[in-house]
Amino acid sequence: MTGRMGLAAVDHVQLAAPPGSEDALRAFYGDALGMTEIPKPPVLAARGGCWFAAGPVQLHLGIEDDFHPAKKAHPGLRVTGIVEYAARLEAHGVPTAWDAHLPGHRRFYAHDPVGNRLEFLEPEPPTG
């Protein structure tokens, strides 16, 4: 690529959810994860679902009539204070599964109320 053309950032990650799950999604993404719901444009709001943001991170939950959560695909969400973050989720009844297989990182997995897999990770502090 030349000039000023190029990828600059990930704008958002879209996840799917079944019809009628918006209240459960709001409780999870808003209350448990601490994200803020952001308004969808009216033409998109008519389709259902909800959008959330935390700083520059946006997750969009769209309604899919024949929804089946992905078994492997997931967003990787970088957090700070990962142990406290996991405790926050567990306090909201969300099970977490720690995984030590990514060198240089602490990470765990959790699932939203409709079965979407989410990875939470934080780089290990430098040693030395």
Residue frames relative to the residue before (quaternion, step in Angstrom):
aa qw qx qy qz dx dy dz
M 1.0000 0.0000 0.0000 0.0000 0.00 0.00 0.00
T 0.1590 -0.7902 0.5873 0.0734 3.50 -1.05 0.72
G 0.7761 0.3590 -0.2449 0.4570 3.53 -1.29 0.21
R 0.7658 -0.3699 0.2881 0.4401 3.51 -1.11 -0.78
M 0.5060 0.6569 -0.4292 0.3579 3.60 1.22 0.05
G 0.4270 0.6948 -0.5160 0.2621 3.59 -1.00 0.78
L 0.5930 -0.5413 0.4464 0.3950 3.53 -1.28 0.28
A 0.2172 -0.8039 0.5451 0.0967 3.57 -0.92 0.91
A 0.7773 -0.1585 0.1552 0.5887 3.59 1.01 -0.75
V 0.4696 -0.5795 0.5483 0.3782 3.53 -1.33 0.07
D 0.3639 -0.7554 0.5050 0.2047 3.57 -0.65 1.11
H 0.7653 -0.1951 0.1525 0.5941 3.58 0.94 -0.89
V 0.3074 -0.6818 0.6186 0.2409 3.52 -1.39 0.14
Q 0.2376 -0.7639 0.5877 0.1210 3.55 -0.93 0.98
L 0.0549 -0.7572 0.6505 0.0197 3.54 -0.95 0.97
A 0.3907 -0.7123 0.5317 0.2391 3.56 -1.18 0.52
A 0.0566 -0.7715 0.6335 0.0164 3.53 -1.31 0.45
P 0.5303 -0.6373 0.4446 0.3391 3.60 -1.14 0.50
P 0.6519 -0.5055 0.3835 0.4152 3.57 -1.22 0.41
G 0.8185 0.2750 -0.2077 0.4597 3.56 -1.10 0.77
S 0.5663 0.6363 -0.3742 0.3667 3.62 1.22 0.11
E 0.3661 0.7823 -0.4604 0.2048 3.60 1.23 -0.03
D 0.6544 0.5091 -0.3410 0.4430 3.65 0.86 -0.79
A 0.6572 0.4895 -0.3109 0.4815 3.61 0.95 -0.83
L 0.6382 0.5186 -0.3257 0.4666 3.60 1.02 -0.75
R 0.6403 0.5180 -0.3242 0.4654 3.60 0.98 -0.81
A 0.6474 0.5095 -0.3245 0.4647 3.59 0.95 -0.82
F 0.7001 0.4642 -0.2796 0.4649 3.59 0.91 -0.86
Y 0.7639 0.3839 -0.2230 0.4684 3.58 0.55 -1.13
G 0.6966 0.4516 -0.2749 0.4851 3.59 1.04 -0.69
D 0.7786 0.3557 -0.1909 0.4804 3.58 0.58 -1.15
A 0.7499 0.4069 -0.2390 0.4635 3.60 0.64 -1.08
L 0.7633 0.3549 -0.2097 0.4975 3.62 0.81 -0.93
G 0.4121 -0.7387 0.4519 0.2834 3.60 1.19 -0.35
M 0.4176 0.6923 -0.4826 0.3369 3.58 1.16 0.52
T 0.4012 -0.6920 0.5482 0.2442 3.55 -1.30 0.38
E 0.4004 -0.6908 0.5357 0.2746 3.56 -0.88 0.88
I 0.1513 -0.7752 0.6083 0.0784 3.55 -0.96 0.89
P 0.5486 -0.6458 0.4093 0.3385 3.59 -1.00 0.75
K 0.3491 -0.6909 0.5943 0.2181 3.50 -1.16 0.74
P 0.5646 -0.5563 0.4569 0.4037 3.61 -1.09 0.49
P 0.6322 -0.5893 0.3337 0.3764 3.62 -0.92 0.85
V 0.6569 0.5112 -0.3318 0.4438 3.61 0.88 -0.82
L 0.6910 0.4390 -0.2736 0.5049 3.62 1.11 -0.63
A 0.5912 0.5814 -0.3639 0.4243 3.60 1.10 -0.65
A 0.6011 0.5807 -0.3528 0.4206 3.58 1.10 -0.65
R 0.6443 0.5293 -0.3168 0.4520 3.60 1.20 -0.43
G 0.5161 -0.6208 0.4276 0.4067 3.60 1.26 -0.25
G 0.5870 0.5718 -0.4384 0.3693 3.53 -1.32 -0.10
C 0.1731 -0.7735 0.5976 0.1206 3.56 -1.30 -0.08
W 0.2962 -0.7424 0.5826 0.1476 3.53 -1.26 0.59
F 0.1046 -0.7954 0.5965 0.0237 3.55 -1.11 0.78
A 0.0779 -0.7857 0.6123 0.0422 3.55 -1.20 0.57
A 0.0027 0.7220 -0.6914 -0.0244 3.50 -1.38 0.51
G 0.7883 -0.1039 0.0211 0.6062 3.56 -0.21 1.25
P 0.8105 -0.2351 0.1696 0.5089 3.60 -0.84 -0.92
V 0.5647 0.6091 -0.3787 0.4082 3.61 1.28 -0.12
Q 0.0009 -0.7855 0.6187 -0.0129 3.56 -0.89 0.99
L 0.0769 -0.7497 0.6563 0.0366 3.52 -1.08 0.90
H 0.1418 -0.7763 0.6119 0.0529 3.55 -0.83 1.04
L 0.1515 -0.7721 0.6134 0.0683 3.57 -0.86 1.00
G 0.0732 -0.8136 0.5767 -0.0088 3.55 -0.51 1.23
I 0.4775 -0.6823 0.4837 0.2693 3.51 -1.10 0.74
E 0.0526 -0.7706 0.6350 -0.0157 3.52 -0.99 1.01
D 0.4635 -0.7271 0.4325 0.2637 3.57 -0.53 1.19
D 0.7779 0.2434 -0.1353 0.5633 3.61 0.86 -0.90
F 0.0472 0.8680 -0.4908 0.0588 3.56 0.86 1.04
H 0.0800 0.7258 -0.6811 0.0538 3.50 -1.15 0.87
P 0.3921 -0.7296 0.4898 0.2721 3.65 -0.58 1.00
A 0.5234 -0.6176 0.4840 0.3321 3.56 -1.11 0.71
K 0.4374 -0.7069 0.4902 0.2621 3.58 -1.02 0.76
K 0.8034 0.2544 -0.1115 0.5267 3.60 0.99 -0.79
A 0.6434 0.5446 -0.3337 0.4220 3.60 0.92 -0.90
H 0.1649 0.7787 -0.5865 0.1500 3.56 -1.02 0.85
P 0.4333 -0.6302 0.5471 0.3402 3.57 -1.23 0.32
G 0.2892 -0.7083 0.6138 0.1948 3.55 -1.21 0.62
L 0.1109 -0.8235 0.5563 0.0108 3.58 -0.49 1.21
R 0.2728 -0.7606 0.5678 0.1568 3.57 -0.59 1.13
V 0.0629 -0.7988 0.5982 -0.0094 3.55 -0.89 1.01
T 0.3111 -0.6746 0.6177 0.2580 3.52 -1.37 0.10
G 0.7968 0.2130 -0.1838 0.5348 3.57 -1.04 0.74
I 0.0285 0.8766 -0.4803 0.0107 3.56 0.93 0.93
V 0.6268 0.5267 -0.3549 0.4514 3.62 0.99 -0.70
E 0.6666 0.4827 -0.2947 0.4856 3.59 0.94 -0.88
Y 0.6313 0.5360 -0.3325 0.4512 3.57 1.05 -0.76
A 0.6404 0.5064 -0.3181 0.4820 3.58 0.98 -0.82
A 0.6436 0.5187 -0.3217 0.4618 3.59 0.98 -0.82
R 0.6135 0.5437 -0.3448 0.4573 3.59 1.05 -0.75
L 0.6694 0.4880 -0.3061 0.4692 3.58 0.88 -0.91
E 0.6604 0.5086 -0.3105 0.4569 3.58 0.91 -0.90
A 0.6228 0.5361 -0.3338 0.4618 3.60 1.08 -0.68
H 0.6859 0.4248 -0.2676 0.5267 3.58 1.24 -0.46
G 0.6030 -0.6119 0.3374 0.3848 3.58 1.25 0.36
V 0.5092 0.6333 -0.4253 0.3985 3.59 1.24 0.37
P 0.3405 -0.7408 0.5366 0.2178 3.63 -0.58 1.06
T 0.1515 -0.7673 0.6171 0.0870 3.56 -1.12 0.73
A 0.1585 -0.7701 0.6129 0.0791 3.55 -1.15 0.70
W 0.2765 -0.7813 0.5422 0.1381 3.57 -0.44 1.25
D 0.0777 -0.7799 0.6211 0.0056 3.54 -1.14 0.76
A 0.1888 -0.8205 0.5356 0.0657 3.59 -0.65 1.14
H 0.4941 0.7162 -0.3903 0.3009 3.61 1.20 0.28
L 0.6244 0.4800 -0.3726 0.4908 3.63 1.16 0.28
P 0.3541 -0.7680 0.4871 0.2181 3.61 -0.21 1.24
G 0.8212 0.2563 -0.2054 0.4665 3.52 -1.06 0.87
H 0.7339 0.3570 -0.2169 0.5356 3.58 1.27 0.10
R 0.2592 -0.6593 0.6685 0.2263 3.49 -1.39 0.37
R 0.1183 0.8134 -0.5615 0.0959 3.56 -0.88 0.86
F 0.0558 -0.7581 0.6477 0.0515 3.47 -1.37 0.44
Y 0.3303 -0.7102 0.5861 0.2075 3.50 -1.36 0.34
A 0.0022 0.7517 -0.6594 -0.0080 3.53 -1.29 0.55
H 0.3007 -0.7311 0.5787 0.2002 3.56 -1.30 0.26
D 0.4378 -0.6613 0.5326 0.2955 3.55 -1.07 0.72
P 0.7162 -0.4908 0.2682 0.4174 3.63 -1.19 0.24
V 0.7022 0.4187 -0.2875 0.4989 3.62 1.19 -0.20
G 0.6624 -0.5634 0.2815 0.4056 3.58 1.29 0.24
N 0.4373 0.6724 -0.4874 0.3451 3.61 1.20 0.15
R 0.3687 -0.7277 0.5438 0.1970 3.56 -0.93 1.00
L 0.0639 -0.7837 0.6178 0.0026 3.56 -0.99 0.94
E 0.1994 -0.7548 0.6141 0.1158 3.57 -1.02 0.86
F 0.1189 -0.7655 0.6307 0.0458 3.55 -0.97 0.94
L 0.0816 0.8213 -0.5582 0.0856 3.59 -0.73 0.99
E 0.0871 -0.7578 0.6460 0.0294 3.48 -1.33 0.60
P 0.4680 -0.6689 0.4868 0.3108 3.61 -0.84 0.90
E 0.4965 -0.6193 0.5158 0.3223 3.57 -1.13 0.70
P 0.5081 -0.6208 0.4808 0.3540 3.60 -1.05 0.62
P 0.5568 -0.6081 0.4332 0.3640 3.61 -1.04 0.67
T 0.2835 -0.7399 0.5829 0.1799 3.55 -1.09 0.71
G 0.4997 0.6775 -0.4567 0.2877 3.53 -1.11 0.46
